[in-house]
Amino acid sequence: MPEIVILKGKAEISRISLFGNSLSVGRDPSNGIVVDDPRVSRKHARIFRENDDFIYEDVGSTMGSLFSGKEVSRHVFSNGDTIELGQSSLVFVAIDGDLVDIEASTPGPDKGSLKTWPNLGNMLDKVDESGESSRLLKALFEISLELDSAEEFDDVLTRIMDKALVMMGGERGFIMLRDLDSGQLRLHSARDTQGEITGVNAEGVSKSLMEKVLNTGEPVLIDNAMDPEMQTRSMVMNHIHSAMCVPLKNGNEVAGVIYADHRSRSSAFTDTDLAFFTTFAIQAKAAIDSSRAYWKLVDGLFSASGDFVAVCSPEGRITRANKGALELLGLASSEIEGRPIESIVAATDQPAALVLVQKITSSGRAQGETLQLQHSDGRLIAINLSGFVMRDRQGSVQGLCLIGRDLTNEMKLIAHLKSVTARLFEVNNMKSEFVGMISHELKGPLTVILGFADMLRKSPDMLQNPEKTSQRLTQIMLAGERANTLIGELLELNQLETGRTDLKVARLDVIEILNASVQGLALSAQKNNITVTITTPEKTPQILADANLIRRVFDNLISNGIKYNKNGGKLAISILVHAGQTEFRFKDEGVGLSANDQKNVFTQFFRSANTAQSHKGTGLGLSIVKAIVERHGGTLSLESELGNGTTYITTLLLEPPKI
């Protein structure tokens, strides 16, 4: 009868026989097929029979259903088809299907491969450094406890075989030992995810694969047995898609093999699984002759892990650390061995490190403690630290194993998110302040307009007095012009800051434009008794810029130098050319700006608290100047001191970037 196999990652969770006409699929326990996955909807899909086909139908789930990486709402199952639901998968297995015709078999896009390992040292080099080694290291320690706690050898192998299948996500596992008298392989343990397989003999597995391992003494992995190049008759007859087999060695002699396979999907096993399986095989052999080779491989996994792994005494003193731990600390092995665990963390985390050691010792394990490692160069590196107790055959604590994961990237992401959040709050506050300021600035002229208009409306007699009527109308017109100027400057500033201003760029003689600005403000300078001087370089600099906008910059800075100068003061303008840019300095002899005013002088609607610096205006002039300069790829800054005047410094590139 066809079945649905539920996988979590590569581990098989359960099997459901398709015995009825329809089964619902979802997270809710009331479903016929329950998938415990937060990304699966409570009522996700249904599987039903239609004539001779079994159909998968999504019933409007939130996250959808995937087949071969594409979302599907309806799918007709074929043997081995996999539907992905969140972190879980549903595999359709047609157990009662016909034998596969070898000649007619068509390989998929990914051809299978057969991998052998001439020596175990090379195998460990293939174990990844992404954290998988740490997980397998822990599993090997747990399996070693099974070896020590079981009295019967068959019971030992049964319990370890079950653990190995869970770790690798295999469907079936077999242990075959060579009979000492006949030399033939004899089935010693047959397990699947439901427990013992009854009525099974050597014909239920790939006999040719076992014979290859028995003859060569090398582990073998076949990741796609459906590829014609990889097929054997026993694999076809038993519907085997992936398989691996490793030797049980007694010195150079192969005493048996351990075999695992998967009958519902290809590429079920990885190189890491083969490395783990080979280590497991040595453990199984160690149950017979206490082979020291097991500890050599455990040591290899310990060293290969890229995560922080350290072994400590029961008191919490480090006896050994792997490469990952040494790199995170910036220390050599000789510098860390013998040190208490709390000595390698930040001072503020030392009490927490002591508590972690006590928790591991008392309860056997602890996980999820975030501590800061103290690197030798002074840096603090956040890690998530877990640990477990290592015991001897009598159950006595022999040491602690600590495994940590570097949280640097996660902490950077959190810091970035906090920064973005703070910036969003800042922008929101700026928006609120801007609305308040613009409302305040427009309220003045609107009040004047409405007030005088109402006065004229309520006092018809005033219309008989042309002089008074003219005065009122003049006030209304001036207020309207002020509001219009304010709105115009706001629109101009917005266009500049958002890059929506079209620049009419040409090569300009800046001295010519500067002289025009000075002449245009000559009457204002004369009225305030201000002397304006210009110091220019020998060679007239030319820049690529928008003439009207540059004139606007000069007009504003010269106007400020006149308005905020002392009576009879000087405004000295100088031009310097250096390092590919032109620098303009506008130095007045006014009262200067306080440190606080200097921080805010370029913000919109800025008004100095110093009454000597207070003049009528929109408060947008310098904001617009700064936006124009930056739009041209330049900079605007100032130097000022109370009582000693202010110097505005503008730099413009001779050859600015594309603008």
Buried (B, 14 or more C-beta within 10 A) or exposed (E): EBBBBBBBEBBBBBBBEBEEEEBBBBBBEEBBBBBEBEBBBEBBBBBBBEEEEBBBBBBEBEBBBBBEEEEBEEBEBEBBBBBBBBBBBBBBBBEEEEEBEEEEEEBEEEEBEBBEBEEBEEBBEBBBEEBBBBBBBBBBBEBBBBBEEBEEBEEBBBBBBBBBBBBBBBBBBBBBBBEEEEEEBBBBBBBBBEEEBEEBEBEBBBBEBBEBBBEEBBBBBBBBBBBEEBBBEBBBEBBBBBBBBBBBBBEEEBBBBBBBBBBBBBBBBBBBBBBBBBBBBBBBBBBBEEBEBBBBBBBBBBBBBBBBBBBBBBEBBBEBBBBBBBBBBBBEEEEBBEBBBBBBBBEEBBEBBBEBBEBBBEEEEBEEBBBBBBBEEEEBBBBBBBBBBBBEEEEEBEBBBBBBBBBEEEBEEEEEEEEEEEEEEEEEEEEEEEEEBBEEBBEEBBEBBEBBEEBBEEBEEBEEEEEBBEEBEEBBEEBBEBBEBBBEBBEBBEBBBEEEBEBEBEEBEBBEBBBBBBEBBEEEBEEBEBEBEEEBEEEEBBBBBBBEBBBBBBBBBBBBBBBBBBEEBBBBBBBBBEEEBBBBBBBBBBBBBBEEBBEEBBBBBBEBEBEEBEEEBBBBBBBBBBBBBEBBBBBBEBBBBEEEBBBBBBBBBBEBEEB
